[in-house]
Amino acid sequence: PVSISGDRIYATRENRIFLEEYKVMQSFLPLGRASETESPGRKLFRKKEHKRRSSLMEGIIGHAKEHFNMNRIRAKTPDTEKLFVNLGILSMNLHTALKRI
């Protein structure tokens, strides 16, 4: 992906280094003290962009749970659970593609 947005829990140094290696832009808050060089406009933009992306992802997850029964996955192993989630996402994508035809 070109850019990524995530919660604070994912903004670890390890993840930041990984994203930097693959040249992926991220919208995590910078580490350390607040920069005096960052403009208030940039700070406001970062906050709005993060909220917009988070709302979009939460909406997609909620739609999947409501309309594609993704809230009823009862897998016994992590591999089976991943399989069911991937199949649910595949069915969502197929549904969207068929609506466009």
N, C-alpha and C positions, 0 to 999 in steps of 0.2 A: 504493500500500500504506500501511497505518497505521504499520508499523514495519519496520525493516530491520536485518539483522545481517550483518557481513562481516569479512573478515580485515583485518589492519593495513594491508595494501597499498592497500586501498580507502578508508582513513580520511584522505584528503588534505583540505586546507583547501577546495579547490574542491568536492569532493563534500559536505563538511559544509555549505557555504553553499547548495549546490543543495538538499540535504535540508531545510535550515531554511526556504528559500523556499517549499517545497511542504508544510511542516508535517508532515514524516515523522519519526517518532521513530527514533533510531539508538542502537545499543549499543556504539559505539566508545569506547575509552578517551579520557578528556578530554586535551586538549593541555596542555603545560606541566608544572609541578610537581604532585605529588600534593596534592589538596585536603585540608586538615585538617578541613573541615566534612563531608566524605562519611563516613558511618558505615561501620563494618566490615561490618555486615549488608547494606548496599547494594552494597558492593564484592563480597561473596560472591554475592549475588543476580545481579549483572551477569555474573560469571564463570560461574556455573551456567547462566544463560540462554543465554549465548553458546555454551557447550559443547553444550547441548541442541539449539539450532538448527543448529549446524554438523553434529552427528551426524545429525540428521534429513535435511539436504540431502545429505550424503555417502551416506546410505542410499538416497535416491531416485536419485541419479546411478548408484550401483552397481547398483541394480535395473534401471535403464534399460539399462546396458551388458550386464548378464547376460541379461536376458530379451527385450529388444527390439533387440538387435544394434547398439546405439548406439556400440559400440567399433569397429565395422567401417566407419565412414563414411570413404570415400575420395573426397572431392570435390576438384575441381581449382581452383575459385575460391571465395573467401569467401562470395559470395552463394549458391552452390550448397550449400556446407556449412551455412549458416544454414537453408536450405530443408530439408535432410535432418534437421537437429536439430529443427526445428519440426514436421515430419511425424512424427518419432519421439515427441515429446511429445504430439502429437495422438493418435497410436495408443495411447499409455499412458492418456490420459484417456478415450478411447472404450472401451478394455478395462475400465477401472474402472467406467465408467457402465453398461456392459452386464452386469457382474457384479452390480450393484445391482438390476437389473430382475428 
